[in-house]
Amino acid sequence: MDVKDDDITEESKKNHISYYRSLNRTISEIQDEKNQESEPAIKEHLENRIDAMEKDKKRIRDMFPDTKKEEWDGYTN
């Protein structure tokens, strides 16, 4: 299987930061949904989705290790 190199250009970084922020919003929405849910199987499914998104966020942060936390969170000047 071929392994694809990560695209770490500035354009890619900009796109990944945008995606990272959208993951934050989605995780927050799923967390709210999970908190309102009473069915254990559904809660577990939602937790698994959150875990997968957190892993994706970590993968993105690892691609751009010099990026400051404020930039990931959208608190840049």
PDB file of N, H, CA, C and O in Angstrom:
ATOM      1  N   MET A   1       0.840  -1.165   0.000  1.00  0.00           N
ATOM      2  CA  MET A   1       0.000   0.000   0.000  1.00  0.00           C
ATOM      3  C   MET A   1       0.890   1.234   0.000  1.00  0.00           C
ATOM      4  O   MET A   1       1.860   1.305   0.755  1.00  0.00           O
ATOM      5  N   ASP A   2       0.563   2.199  -0.841  1.00  0.00           N
ATOM      6  H   ASP A   2      -0.225   2.141  -1.454  1.00  0.00           H
ATOM      7  CA  ASP A   2       1.328   3.438  -0.913  1.00  0.00           C
ATOM      8  C   ASP A   2       0.961   4.346   0.248  1.00  0.00           C
ATOM      9  O   ASP A   2      -0.202   4.442   0.638  1.00  0.00           O
ATOM     10  N   VAL A   3       1.966   5.007   0.791  1.00  0.00           N
ATOM     11  H   VAL A   3       2.911   4.929   0.475  1.00  0.00           H
ATOM     12  CA  VAL A   3       1.743   5.964   1.863  1.00  0.00           C
ATOM     13  C   VAL A   3       1.866   7.356   1.269  1.00  0.00           C
ATOM     14  O   VAL A   3       2.876   7.697   0.654  1.00  0.00           O
ATOM     15  N   LYS A   4       0.830   8.150   1.458  1.00  0.00           N
ATOM     16  H   LYS A   4       0.009   7.873   1.957  1.00  0.00           H
ATOM     17  CA  LYS A   4       0.809   9.495   0.908  1.00  0.00           C
ATOM     18  C   LYS A   4       1.484  10.457   1.888  1.00  0.00           C
ATOM     19  O   LYS A   4       1.211  10.429   3.088  1.00  0.00           O
ATOM     20  N   ASP A   5       2.369  11.309   1.359  1.00  0.00           N
ATOM     21  H   ASP A   5       2.591  11.331   0.384  1.00  0.00           H
ATOM     22  CA  ASP A   5       2.994  12.322   2.198  1.00  0.00           C
ATOM     23  C   ASP A   5       1.970  13.391   2.547  1.00  0.00           C
ATOM     24  O   ASP A   5       1.107  13.724   1.734  1.00  0.00           O
ATOM     25  N   ASP A   6       2.070  13.930   3.767  1.00  0.00           N
ATOM     26  H   ASP A   6       2.771  13.659   4.427  1.00  0.00           H
ATOM     27  CA  ASP A   6       1.176  15.001   4.181  1.00  0.00           C
ATOM     28  C   ASP A   6       1.538  16.286   3.461  1.00  0.00           C
ATOM     29  O   ASP A   6       2.716  16.613   3.313  1.00  0.00           O
ATOM     30  N   ASP A   7       0.532  17.007   3.018  1.00  0.00           N
ATOM     31  H   ASP A   7      -0.424  16.742   3.138  1.00  0.00           H
ATOM     32  CA  ASP A   7       0.711  18.311   2.389  1.00  0.00           C
ATOM     33  C   ASP A   7       0.770  19.346   3.504  1.00  0.00           C
ATOM     34  O   ASP A   7      -0.238  19.617   4.156  1.00  0.00           O
ATOM     35  N   ILE A   8       1.949  19.927   3.726  1.00  0.00           N
ATOM     36  H   ILE A   8       2.768  19.707   3.197  1.00  0.00           H
ATOM     37  CA  ILE A   8       2.109  20.879   4.830  1.00  0.00           C
ATOM     38  C   ILE A   8       2.379  22.288   4.309  1.00  0.00           C
ATOM     39  O   ILE A   8       3.039  23.080   4.981  1.00  0.00           O
ATOM     40  N   THR A   9       1.876  22.604   3.118  1.00  0.00           N
ATOM     41  H   THR A   9       1.340  21.961   2.572  1.00  0.00           H
ATOM     42  CA  THR A   9       2.009  23.952   2.573  1.00  0.00           C
ATOM     43  C   THR A   9       1.149  24.924   3.382  1.00  0.00           C
ATOM     44  O   THR A   9       0.302  24.504   4.171  1.00  0.00           O
ATOM     45  N   GLU A  10       1.368  26.209   3.185  1.00  0.00           N
ATOM     46  H   GLU A  10       2.056  26.550   2.545  1.00  0.00           H
ATOM     47  CA  GLU A  10       0.569  27.220   3.885  1.00  0.00           C
ATOM     48  C   GLU A  10      -0.910  27.104   3.528  1.00  0.00           C
ATOM     49  O   GLU A  10      -1.777  27.265   4.387  1.00  0.00           O
ATOM     50  N   GLU A  11      -1.194  26.824   2.256  1.00  0.00           N
ATOM     51  H   GLU A  11      -0.490  26.694   1.558  1.00  0.00           H
ATOM     52  CA  GLU A  11      -2.591  26.659   1.832  1.00  0.00           C
ATOM     53  C   GLU A  11      -3.226  25.469   2.541  1.00  0.00           C
ATOM     54  O   GLU A  11      -4.366  25.545   2.999  1.00  0.00           O
ATOM     55  N   SER A  12      -2.481  24.370   2.629  1.00  0.00           N
ATOM     56  H   SER A  12      -1.555  24.308   2.257  1.00  0.00           H
ATOM     57  CA  SER A  12      -2.972  23.188   3.323  1.00  0.00           C
ATOM     58  C   SER A  12      -3.189  23.494   4.810  1.00  0.00           C
ATOM     59  O   SER A  12      -4.185  23.077   5.400  1.00  0.00           O
ATOM     60  N   LYS A  13      -2.255  24.218   5.396  1.00  0.00           N
ATOM     61  H   LYS A  13      -1.446  24.557   4.916  1.00  0.00           H
ATOM     62  CA  LYS A  13      -2.374  24.585   6.808  1.00  0.00           C
ATOM     63  C   LYS A  13      -3.647  25.394   7.027  1.00  0.00           C
ATOM     64  O   LYS A  13      -4.397  25.130   7.966  1.00  0.00           O
ATOM     65  N   LYS A  14      -3.889  26.362   6.177  1.00  0.00           N
ATOM     66  H   LYS A  14      -3.280  26.577   5.414  1.00  0.00           H
ATOM     67  CA  LYS A  14      -5.091  27.201   6.287  1.00  0.00           C
ATOM     68  C   LYS A  14      -6.353  26.334   6.205  1.00  0.00           C
ATOM     69  O   LYS A  14      -7.278  26.499   7.000  1.00  0.00           O
ATOM     70  N   ASN A  15      -6.382  25.417   5.242  1.00  0.00           N
ATOM     71  H   ASN A  15      -5.630  25.284   4.596  1.00  0.00           H
ATOM     72  CA  ASN A  15      -7.540  24.536   5.080  1.00  0.00           C
ATOM     73  C   ASN A  15      -7.709  23.593   6.262  1.00  0.00           C
ATOM     74  O   ASN A  15      -8.829  23.341   6.706  1.00  0.00           O
ATOM     75  N   HIS A  16      -6.592  23.069   6.772  1.00  0.00           N
ATOM     76  H   HIS A  16      -5.682  23.274   6.411  1.00  0.00           H
ATOM     77  CA  HIS A  16      -6.668  22.158   7.914  1.00  0.00           C
ATOM     78  C   HIS A  16      -7.120  22.890   9.177  1.00  0.00           C
ATOM     79  O   HIS A  16      -7.870  22.327   9.974  1.00  0.00           O
ATOM     80  N   ILE A  17      -6.681  24.124   9.372  1.00  0.00           N
ATOM     81  H   ILE A  17      -6.072  24.581   8.724  1.00  0.00           H
ATOM     82  CA  ILE A  17      -7.123  24.885  10.546  1.00  0.00           C
ATOM     83  C   ILE A  17      -8.623  25.137  10.464  1.00  0.00           C
ATOM     84  O   ILE A  17      -9.327  25.035  11.468  1.00  0.00           O
ATOM     85  N   SER A  18      -9.105  25.460   9.292  1.00  0.00           N
ATOM     86  H   SER A  18      -8.533  25.543   8.476  1.00  0.00           H
ATOM     87  CA  SER A  18     -10.540  25.661   9.101  1.00  0.00           C
ATOM     88  C   SER A  18     -11.307  24.380   9.421  1.00  0.00           C
ATOM     89  O   SER A  18     -12.328  24.419  10.107  1.00  0.00           O
ATOM     90  N   TYR A  19     -10.820  23.259   8.931  1.00  0.00           N
ATOM     91  H   TYR A  19      -9.990  23.227   8.374  1.00  0.00           H
ATOM     92  CA  TYR A  19     -11.447  21.965   9.204  1.00  0.00           C
ATOM     93  C   TYR A  19     -11.378  21.639  10.695  1.00  0.00           C
ATOM     94  O   TYR A  19     -12.352  21.150  11.268  1.00  0.00           O
ATOM     95  N   TYR A  20     -10.240  21.905  11.320  1.00  0.00           N
ATOM     96  H   TYR A  20      -9.449  22.302  10.854  1.00  0.00           H
ATOM     97  CA  TYR A  20     -10.044  21.663  12.751  1.00  0.00           C
ATOM     98  C   TYR A  20     -11.102  22.420  13.563  1.00  0.00           C
ATOM     99  O   TYR A  20     -11.698  21.872  14.490  1.00  0.00           O
ATOM    100  N   ARG A  21     -11.322  23.683  13.198  1.00  0.00           N
ATOM    101  H   ARG A  21     -10.838  24.128  12.445  1.00  0.00           H
ATOM    102  CA  ARG A  21     -12.318  24.492  13.905  1.00  0.00           C
ATOM    103  C   ARG A  21     -13.725  23.942  13.691  1.00  0.00           C
ATOM    104  O   ARG A  21     -14.553  23.972  14.602  1.00  0.00           O
ATOM    105  N   SER A  22     -13.994  23.444  12.492  1.00  0.00           N
ATOM    106  H   SER A  22     -13.322  23.420  11.752  1.00  0.00           H
ATOM    107  CA  SER A  22     -15.320  22.861  12.242  1.00  0.00           C
ATOM    108  C   SER A  22     -15.500  21.586  13.077  1.00  0.00           C
ATOM    109  O   SER A  22     -16.601  21.287  13.539  1.00  0.00           O
ATOM    110  N   LEU A  23     -14.402  20.837  13.263  1.00  0.00           N
ATOM    111  H   LEU A  23     -13.507  21.080  12.888  1.00  0.00           H
ATOM    112  CA  LEU A  23     -14.480  19.660  14.131  1.00  0.00           C
ATOM    113  C   LEU A  23     -14.826  20.066  15.558  1.00  0.00           C
ATOM    114  O   LEU A  23     -15.613  19.390  16.221  1.00  0.00           O
ATOM    115  N   ASN A  24     -14.245  21.160  16.035  1.00  0.00           N
ATOM    116  H   ASN A  24     -13.606  21.709  15.497  1.00  0.00           H
ATOM    117  CA  ASN A  24     -14.568  21.643  17.377  1.00  0.00           C
ATOM    118  C   ASN A  24     -16.056  21.928  17.515  1.00  0.00           C
ATOM    119  O   ASN A  24     -16.674  21.544  18.509  1.00  0.00           O
ATOM    120  N   ARG A  25     -16.634  22.600  16.522  1.00  0.00           N
ATOM    121  H   ARG A  25     -16.132  22.911  15.715  1.00  0.00           H
ATOM    122  CA  ARG A  25     -18.070  22.905  16.562  1.00  0.00           C
ATOM    123  C   ARG A  25     -18.901  21.627  16.533  1.00  0.00           C
ATOM    124  O   ARG A  25     -19.869  21.488  17.281  1.00  0.00           O
ATOM    125  N   THR A  26     -18.519  20.704  15.671  1.00  0.00           N
ATOM    126  H   THR A  26     -17.733  20.817  15.063  1.00  0.00           H
ATOM    127  CA  THR A  26     -19.263  19.451  15.553  1.00  0.00           C
ATOM    128  C   THR A  26     -19.181  18.640  16.838  1.00  0.00           C
ATOM    129  O   THR A  26     -20.182  18.082  17.285  1.00  0.00           O
ATOM    130  N   ILE A  27     -18.010  18.574  17.427  1.00  0.00           N
ATOM    131  H   ILE A  27     -17.196  19.028  17.064  1.00  0.00           H
ATOM    132  CA  ILE A  27     -17.842  17.848  18.695  1.00  0.00           C
ATOM    133  C   ILE A  27     -18.734  18.464  19.767  1.00  0.00           C
ATOM    134  O   ILE A  27     -19.372  17.745  20.536  1.00  0.00           O
ATOM    135  N   SER A  28     -18.780  19.774  19.818  1.00  0.00           N
ATOM    136  H   SER A  28     -18.262  20.358  19.193  1.00  0.00           H
ATOM    137  CA  SER A  28     -19.626  20.460  20.799  1.00  0.00           C
ATOM    138  C   SER A  28     -21.100  20.109  20.591  1.00  0.00           C
ATOM    139  O   SER A  28     -21.823  19.860  21.556  1.00  0.00           O
ATOM    140  N   GLU A  29     -21.539  20.088  19.345  1.00  0.00           N
ATOM    141  H   GLU A  29     -20.952  20.290  18.561  1.00  0.00           H
ATOM    142  CA  GLU A  29     -22.929  19.744  19.040  1.00  0.00           C
ATOM    143  C   GLU A  29     -23.236  18.296  19.418  1.00  0.00           C
ATOM    144  O   GLU A  29     -24.292  18.004  19.979  1.00  0.00           O
ATOM    145  N   ILE A  30     -22.313  17.401  19.109  1.00  0.00           N
ATOM    146  H   ILE A  30     -21.455  17.638  18.653  1.00  0.00           H
ATOM    147  CA  ILE A  30     -22.519  15.987  19.444  1.00  0.00           C
ATOM    148  C   ILE A  30     -22.516  15.799  20.959  1.00  0.00           C
ATOM    149  O   ILE A  30     -23.287  15.001  21.492  1.00  0.00           O
ATOM    150  N   GLN A  31     -21.647  16.535  21.649  1.00  0.00           N
ATOM    151  H   GLN A  31     -21.021  17.183  21.216  1.00  0.00           H
ATOM    152  CA  GLN A  31     -21.603  16.447  23.113  1.00  0.00           C
ATOM    153  C   GLN A  31     -22.944  16.882  23.710  1.00  0.00           C
ATOM    154  O   GLN A  31     -23.446  16.248  24.638  1.00  0.00           O
ATOM    155  N   ASP A  32     -23.521  17.959  23.180  1.00  0.00           N
ATOM    156  H   ASP A  32     -23.113  18.474  22.426  1.00  0.00           H
ATOM    157  CA  ASP A  32     -24.838  18.418  23.644  1.00  0.00           C
ATOM    158  C   ASP A  32     -25.896  17.340  23.394  1.00  0.00           C
ATOM    159  O   ASP A  32     -26.728  17.061  24.257  1.00  0.00           O
ATOM    160  N   GLU A  33     -25.849  16.746  22.212  1.00  0.00           N
ATOM    161  H   GLU A  33     -25.173  16.973  21.512  1.00  0.00           H
ATOM    162  CA  GLU A  33     -26.795  15.682  21.876  1.00  0.00           C
ATOM    163  C   GLU A  33     -26.623  14.493  22.818  1.00  0.00           C
ATOM    164  O   GLU A  33     -27.603  13.915  23.289  1.00  0.00           O
ATOM    165  N   LYS A  34     -25.377  14.137  23.085  1.00  0.00           N
ATOM    166  H   LYS A  34     -24.581  14.606  22.703  1.00  0.00           H
ATOM    167  CA  LYS A  34     -25.089  13.006  23.981  1.00  0.00           C
ATOM    168  C   LYS A  34     -25.618  13.276  25.392  1.00  0.00           C
ATOM    169  O   LYS A  34     -26.142  12.377  26.049  1.00  0.00           O
ATOM    170  N   ASN A  35     -25.476  14.516  25.847  1.00  0.00           N
ATOM    171  H   ASN A  35     -25.051  15.247  25.313  1.00  0.00           H
ATOM    172  CA  ASN A  35     -25.945  14.866  27.187  1.00  0.00           C
ATOM    173  C   ASN A  35     -27.464  14.787  27.314  1.00  0.00           C
ATOM    174  O   ASN A  35     -27.983  14.592  28.412  1.00  0.00           O
ATOM    175  N   GLN A  36     -28.174  14.937  26.207  1.00  0.00           N
ATOM    176  H   GLN A  36     -27.752  15.096  25.314  1.00  0.00           H
ATOM    177  CA  GLN A  36     -29.637  14.870  26.225  1.00  0.00           C
ATOM    178  C   GLN A  36     -30.161  13.452  26.005  1.00  0.00           C
ATOM    179  O   GLN A  36     -31.341  13.174  26.216  1.00  0.00           O
ATOM    180  N   GLU A  37     -29.281  12.577  25.586  1.00  0.00           N
ATOM    181  H   GLU A  37     -28.322  12.803  25.415  1.00  0.00           H
ATOM    182  CA  GLU A  37     -29.664  11.207  25.237  1.00  0.00           C
ATOM    183  C   GLU A  37     -29.706  10.325  26.477  1.00  0.00           C
ATOM    184  O   GLU A  37     -28.882  10.467  27.380  1.00  0.00           O
ATOM    185  N   SER A  38     -30.679   9.408  26.514  1.00  0.00           N
ATOM    186  H   SER A  38     -31.349   9.293  25.780  1.00  0.00           H
ATOM    187  CA  SER A  38     -30.760   8.482  27.648  1.00  0.00           C
ATOM    188  C   SER A  38     -30.438   7.043  27.238  1.00  0.00           C
ATOM    189  O   SER A  38     -30.126   6.221  28.100  1.00  0.00           O
ATOM    190  N   GLU A  39     -30.506   6.725  25.965  1.00  0.00           N
ATOM    191  H   GLU A  39     -30.760   7.393  25.265  1.00  0.00           H
ATOM    192  CA  GLU A  39     -30.236   5.369  25.478  1.00  0.00           C
ATOM    193  C   GLU A  39     -28.731   5.095  25.482  1.00  0.00           C
ATOM    194  O   GLU A  39     -27.983   5.774  24.779  1.00  0.00           O
ATOM    195  N   PRO A  40     -28.277   4.113  26.261  1.00  0.00           N
ATOM    196  CA  PRO A  40     -26.834   3.830  26.355  1.00  0.00           C
ATOM    197  C   PRO A  40     -26.156   3.532  25.018  1.00  0.00           C
ATOM    198  O   PRO A  40     -25.032   3.980  24.792  1.00  0.00           O
ATOM    199  N   ALA A  41     -26.804   2.796  24.139  1.00  0.00           N
ATOM    200  H   ALA A  41     -27.717   2.431  24.322  1.00  0.00           H
ATOM    201  CA  ALA A  41     -26.185   2.452  22.856  1.00  0.00           C
ATOM    202  C   ALA A  41     -25.962   3.702  22.010  1.00  0.00           C
ATOM    203  O   ALA A  41     -24.939   3.821  21.335  1.00  0.00           O
ATOM    204  N   ILE A  42     -26.899   4.617  22.045  1.00  0.00           N
ATOM    205  H   ILE A  42     -27.730   4.520  22.593  1.00  0.00           H
ATOM    206  CA  ILE A  42     -26.760   5.861  21.280  1.00  0.00           C
ATOM    207  C   ILE A  42     -25.673   6.736  21.897  1.00  0.00           C
ATOM    208  O   ILE A  42     -24.876   7.342  21.181  1.00  0.00           O
ATOM    209  N   LYS A  43     -25.646   6.800  23.225  1.00  0.00           N
ATOM    210  H   LYS A  43     -26.294   6.308  23.807  1.00  0.00           H
ATOM    211  CA  LYS A  43     -24.602   7.573  23.903  1.00  0.00           C
ATOM    212  C   LYS A  43     -23.216   7.032  23.547  1.00  0.00           C
ATOM    213  O   LYS A  43     -22.284   7.800  23.309  1.00  0.00           O
ATOM    214  N   GLU A  44     -23.092   5.710  23.514  1.00  0.00           N
ATOM    215  H   GLU A  44     -23.849   5.086  23.708  1.00  0.00           H
ATOM    216  CA  GLU A  44     -21.810   5.103  23.169  1.00  0.00           C
ATOM    217  C   GLU A  44     -21.428   5.431  21.721  1.00  0.00           C
ATOM    218  O   GLU A  44     -20.270   5.732  21.433  1.00  0.00           O
ATOM    219  N   HIS A  45     -22.396   5.372  20.829  1.00  0.00           N
ATOM    220  H   HIS A  45     -23.336   5.127  21.064  1.00  0.00           H
ATOM    221  CA  HIS A  45     -22.143   5.701  19.429  1.00  0.00           C
ATOM    222  C   HIS A  45     -21.663   7.150  19.298  1.00  0.00           C
ATOM    223  O   HIS A  45     -20.709   7.430  18.571  1.00  0.00           O
ATOM    224  N   LEU A  46     -22.321   8.053  19.995  1.00  0.00           N
ATOM    225  H   LEU A  46     -23.096   7.825  20.585  1.00  0.00           H
ATOM    226  CA  LEU A  46     -21.933   9.462  19.937  1.00  0.00           C
ATOM    227  C   LEU A  46     -20.531   9.663  20.518  1.00  0.00           C
ATOM    228  O   LEU A  46     -19.745  10.453  19.994  1.00  0.00           O
ATOM    229  N   GLU A  47     -20.225   8.954  21.591  1.00  0.00           N
ATOM    230  H   GLU A  47     -20.863   8.312  22.017  1.00  0.00           H
ATOM    231  CA  GLU A  47     -18.891   9.043  22.194  1.00  0.00           C
ATOM    232  C   GLU A  47     -17.827   8.529  21.226  1.00  0.00           C
ATOM    233  O   GLU A  47     -16.740   9.100  21.135  1.00  0.00           O
ATOM    234  N   ASN A  48     -18.135   7.462  20.511  1.00  0.00           N
ATOM    235  H   ASN A  48     -19.017   6.998  20.585  1.00  0.00           H
ATOM    236  CA  ASN A  48     -17.192   6.936  19.516  1.00  0.00           C
ATOM    237  C   ASN A  48     -16.944   7.939  18.396  1.00  0.00           C
ATOM    238  O   ASN A  48     -15.819   8.067  17.912  1.00  0.00           O
ATOM    239  N   ARG A  49     -17.984   8.644  17.987  1.00  0.00           N
ATOM    240  H   ARG A  49     -18.897   8.540  18.381  1.00  0.00           H
ATOM    241  CA  ARG A  49     -17.824   9.671  16.955  1.00  0.00           C
ATOM    242  C   ARG A  49     -16.937  10.803  17.458  1.00  0.00           C
ATOM    243  O   ARG A  49     -16.082  11.303  16.727  1.00  0.00           O
ATOM    244  N   ILE A  50     -17.144  11.206  18.713  1.00  0.00           N
ATOM    245  H   ILE A  50     -17.838  10.800  19.307  1.00  0.00           H
ATOM    246  CA  ILE A  50     -16.318  12.257  19.308  1.00  0.00           C
ATOM    247  C   ILE A  50     -14.866  11.798  19.378  1.00  0.00           C
ATOM    248  O   ILE A  50     -13.961  12.561  19.041  1.00  0.00           O
ATOM    249  N   ASP A  51     -14.635  10.572  19.806  1.00  0.00           N
ATOM    250  H   ASP A  51     -15.370   9.951  20.080  1.00  0.00           H
ATOM    251  CA  ASP A  51     -13.269  10.037  19.892  1.00  0.00           C
ATOM    252  C   ASP A  51     -12.582  10.057  18.530  1.00  0.00           C
ATOM    253  O   ASP A  51     -11.411  10.425  18.430  1.00  0.00           O
ATOM    254  N   ALA A  52     -13.302   9.665  17.485  1.00  0.00           N
ATOM    255  H   ALA A  52     -14.253   9.367  17.566  1.00  0.00           H
ATOM    256  CA  ALA A  52     -12.727   9.662  16.139  1.00  0.00           C
ATOM    257  C   ALA A  52     -12.360  11.080  15.710  1.00  0.00           C
ATOM    258  O   ALA A  52     -11.313  11.287  15.097  1.00  0.00           O
ATOM    259  N   MET A  53     -13.197  12.042  16.020  1.00  0.00           N
ATOM    260  H   MET A  53     -14.047  11.874  16.518  1.00  0.00           H
ATOM    261  CA  MET A  53     -12.918  13.433  15.653  1.00  0.00           C
ATOM    262  C   MET A  53     -11.739  13.984  16.455  1.00  0.00           C
ATOM    263  O   MET A  53     -10.940  14.755  15.923  1.00  0.00           O
ATOM    264  N   GLU A  54     -11.623  13.604  17.705  1.00  0.00           N
ATOM    265  H   GLU A  54     -12.272  12.978  18.137  1.00  0.00           H
ATOM    266  CA  GLU A  54     -10.478  14.028  18.521  1.00  0.00           C
ATOM    267  C   GLU A  54      -9.172  13.466  17.950  1.00  0.00           C
ATOM    268  O   GLU A  54      -8.148  14.149  17.941  1.00  0.00           O
ATOM    269  N   LYS A  55      -9.214  12.224  17.476  1.00  0.00           N
ATOM    270  H   LYS A  55     -10.046  11.668  17.483  1.00  0.00           H
ATOM    271  CA  LYS A  55      -8.026  11.634  16.849  1.00  0.00           C
ATOM    272  C   LYS A  55      -7.665  12.388  15.574  1.00  0.00           C
ATOM    273  O   LYS A  55      -6.486  12.600  15.289  1.00  0.00           O
ATOM    274  N   ASP A  56      -8.668  12.792  14.811  1.00  0.00           N
ATOM    275  H   ASP A  56      -9.626  12.620  15.042  1.00  0.00           H
ATOM    276  CA  ASP A  56      -8.414  13.557  13.596  1.00  0.00           C
ATOM    277  C   ASP A  56      -7.811  14.911  13.940  1.00  0.00           C
ATOM    278  O   ASP A  56      -6.900  15.375  13.254  1.00  0.00           O
ATOM    279  N   LYS A  57      -8.311  15.552  15.000  1.00  0.00           N
ATOM    280  H   LYS A  57      -9.051  15.175  15.557  1.00  0.00           H
ATOM    281  CA  LYS A  57      -7.737  16.823  15.443  1.00  0.00           C
ATOM    282  C   LYS A  57      -6.268  16.651  15.822  1.00  0.00           C
ATOM    283  O   LYS A  57      -5.434  17.489  15.480  1.00  0.00           O
ATOM    284  N   LYS A  58      -5.952  15.573  16.524  1.00  0.00           N
ATOM    285  H   LYS A  58      -6.630  14.892  16.802  1.00  0.00           H
ATOM    286  CA  LYS A  58      -4.563  15.324  16.921  1.00  0.00           C
ATOM    287  C   LYS A  58      -3.684  15.122  15.686  1.00  0.00           C
ATOM    288  O   LYS A  58      -2.566  15.633  15.625  1.00  0.00           O
ATOM    289  N   ARG A  59      -4.196  14.372  14.700  1.00  0.00           N
ATOM    290  H   ARG A  59      -5.105  13.957  14.750  1.00  0.00           H
ATOM    291  CA  ARG A  59      -3.453  14.141  13.466  1.00  0.00           C
ATOM    292  C   ARG A  59      -3.140  15.469  12.782  1.00  0.00           C
ATOM    293  O   ARG A  59      -2.030  15.676  12.291  1.00  0.00           O
ATOM    294  N   ILE A  60      -4.109  16.353  12.753  1.00  0.00           N
ATOM    295  H   ILE A  60      -5.011  16.185  13.152  1.00  0.00           H
ATOM    296  CA  ILE A  60      -3.913  17.655  12.117  1.00  0.00           C
ATOM    297  C   ILE A  60      -2.898  18.488  12.906  1.00  0.00           C
ATOM    298  O   ILE A  60      -2.006  19.095  12.314  1.00  0.00           O
ATOM    299  N   ARG A  61      -3.027  18.518  14.232  1.00  0.00           N
ATOM    300  H   ARG A  61      -3.751  18.025  14.713  1.00  0.00           H
ATOM    301  CA  ARG A  61      -2.052  19.267  15.052  1.00  0.00           C
ATOM    302  C   ARG A  61      -0.644  18.734  14.854  1.00  0.00           C
ATOM    303  O   ARG A  61       0.315  19.503  14.804  1.00  0.00           O
ATOM    304  N   ASP A  62      -0.519  17.419  14.741  1.00  0.00           N
ATOM    305  H   ASP A  62      -1.298  16.793  14.781  1.00  0.00           H
ATOM    306  CA  ASP A  62       0.793  16.806  14.540  1.00  0.00           C
ATOM    307  C   ASP A  62       1.396  17.180  13.182  1.00  0.00           C
ATOM    308  O   ASP A  62       2.617  17.218  13.036  1.00  0.00           O
ATOM    309  N   MET A  63       0.551  17.453  12.201  1.00  0.00           N
ATOM    310  H   MET A  63      -0.441  17.422  12.320  1.00  0.00           H
ATOM    311  CA  MET A  63       1.042  17.849  10.876  1.00  0.00           C
ATOM    312  C   MET A  63       1.691  19.229  10.914  1.00  0.00           C
ATOM    313  O   MET A  63       2.602  19.513  10.135  1.00  0.00           O
ATOM    314  N   PHE A  64       1.221  20.088  11.823  1.00  0.00           N
ATOM    315  H   PHE A  64       0.482  19.857  12.456  1.00  0.00           H
ATOM    316  CA  PHE A  64       1.690  21.469  11.913  1.00  0.00           C
ATOM    317  C   PHE A  64       2.090  21.780  13.357  1.00  0.00           C
ATOM    318  O   PHE A  64       1.422  22.569  14.026  1.00  0.00           O
ATOM    319  N   PRO A  65       3.171  21.167  13.843  1.00  0.00           N
ATOM    320  CA  PRO A  65       3.531  21.265  15.258  1.00  0.00           C
ATOM    321  C   PRO A  65       3.920  22.676  15.714  1.00  0.00           C
ATOM    322  O   PRO A  65       3.872  22.962  16.911  1.00  0.00           O
ATOM    323  N   ASP A  66       4.303  23.560  14.791  1.00  0.00           N
ATOM    324  H   ASP A  66       4.342  23.327  13.819  1.00  0.00           H
ATOM    325  CA  ASP A  66       4.717  24.906  15.188  1.00  0.00           C
ATOM    326  C   ASP A  66       3.547  25.876  15.314  1.00  0.00           C
ATOM    327  O   ASP A  66       3.752  27.042  15.652  1.00  0.00           O
ATOM    328  N   THR A  67       2.349  25.427  15.054  1.00  0.00           N
ATOM    329  H   THR A  67       2.182  24.480  14.779  1.00  0.00           H
ATOM    330  CA  THR A  67       1.175  26.285  15.131  1.00  0.00           C
ATOM    331  C   THR A  67       0.777  26.465  16.590  1.00  0.00           C
ATOM    332  O   THR A  67       0.691  25.500  17.350  1.00  0.00           O
ATOM    333  N   LYS A  68       0.536  27.715  16.965  1.00  0.00           N
ATOM    334  H   LYS A  68       0.606  28.499  16.348  1.00  0.00           H
ATOM    335  CA  LYS A  68       0.184  28.025  18.353  1.00  0.00           C
ATOM    336  C   LYS A  68      -1.263  27.640  18.650  1.00  0.00           C
ATOM    337  O   LYS A  68      -2.111  27.612  17.757  1.00  0.00           O
ATOM    338  N   LYS A  69      -1.525  27.345  19.916  1.00  0.00           N
ATOM    339  H   LYS A  69      -0.837  27.368  20.641  1.00  0.00           H
ATOM    340  CA  LYS A  69      -2.862  26.958  20.360  1.00  0.00           C
ATOM    341  C   LYS A  69      -3.890  28.020  19.990  1.00  0.00           C
ATOM    342  O   LYS A  69      -5.012  27.693  19.602  1.00  0.00           O
ATOM    343  N   GLU A  70      -3.517  29.270  20.107  1.00  0.00           N
ATOM    344  H   GLU A  70      -2.606  29.536  20.422  1.00  0.00           H
ATOM    345  CA  GLU A  70      -4.440  30.360  19.797  1.00  0.00           C
ATOM    346  C   GLU A  70      -4.885  30.308  18.335  1.00  0.00           C
ATOM    347  O   GLU A  70      -6.025  30.642  18.011  1.00  0.00           O
ATOM    348  N   GLU A  71      -3.980  29.890  17.464  1.00  0.00           N
ATOM    349  H   GLU A  71      -3.054  29.619  17.726  1.00  0.00           H
ATOM    350  CA  GLU A  71      -4.322  29.799  16.046  1.00  0.00           C
ATOM    351  C   GLU A  71      -5.320  28.663  15.795  1.00  0.00           C
ATOM    352  O   GLU A  71      -6.252  28.806  15.003  1.00  0.00           O
ATOM    353  N   TRP A  72      -5.111  27.542  16.477  1.00  0.00           N
ATOM    354  H   TRP A  72      -4.354  27.426  17.120  1.00  0.00           H
ATOM    355  CA  TRP A  72      -6.060  26.442  16.349  1.00  0.00           C
ATOM    356  C   TRP A  72      -7.436  26.849  16.846  1.00  0.00           C
ATOM    357  O   TRP A  72      -8.452  26.498  16.247  1.00  0.00           O
ATOM    358  N   ASP A  73      -7.462  27.587  17.937  1.00  0.00           N
ATOM    359  H   ASP A  73      -6.636  27.872  18.424  1.00  0.00           H
ATOM    360  CA  ASP A  73      -8.732  27.963  18.552  1.00  0.00           C
ATOM    361  C   ASP A  73      -9.373  29.184  17.922  1.00  0.00           C
ATOM    362  O   ASP A  73     -10.512  29.526  18.243  1.00  0.00           O
ATOM    363  N   GLY A  74      -8.644  29.850  17.018  1.00  0.00           N
ATOM    364  H   GLY A  74      -7.719  29.573  16.757  1.00  0.00           H
ATOM    365  CA  GLY A  74      -9.216  30.988  16.318  1.00  0.00           C
ATOM    366  C   GLY A  74      -9.007  32.313  17.006  1.00  0.00           C
ATOM    367  O   GLY A  74      -9.677  33.292  16.677  1.00  0.00           O
ATOM    368  N   TYR A  75      -8.091  32.367  17.953  1.00  0.00           N
ATOM    369  H   TYR A  75      -7.546  31.572  18.220  1.00  0.00           H
ATOM    370  CA  TYR A  75      -7.828  33.612  18.693  1.00  0.00           C
ATOM    371  C   TYR A  75      -6.573  34.293  18.178  1.00  0.00           C
ATOM    372  O   TYR A  75      -5.656  34.570  18.951  1.00  0.00           O
ATOM    373  N   THR A  76      -6.523  34.565  16.883  1.00  0.00           N
ATOM    374  H   THR A  76      -7.268  34.340  16.255  1.00  0.00           H
ATOM    375  CA  THR A  76      -5.366  35.237  16.323  1.00  0.00           C
ATOM    376  C   THR A  76      -5.721  36.684  16.011  1.00  0.00           C
ATOM    377  O   THR A  76      -6.890  37.034  15.846  1.00  0.00           O
ATOM    378  N   ASN A  77      -4.699  37.505  15.935  1.00  0.00           N
ATOM    379  H   ASN A  77      -3.750  37.221  16.069  1.00  0.00           H
ATOM    380  CA  ASN A  77      -4.916  38.926  15.611  1.00  0.00           C
ATOM    381  C   ASN A  77      -4.813  39.137  14.125  1.00  0.00           C
ATOM    382  O   ASN A  77      -4.964  40.262  13.649  1.00  0.00           O
TER     383      ASN A  77
END
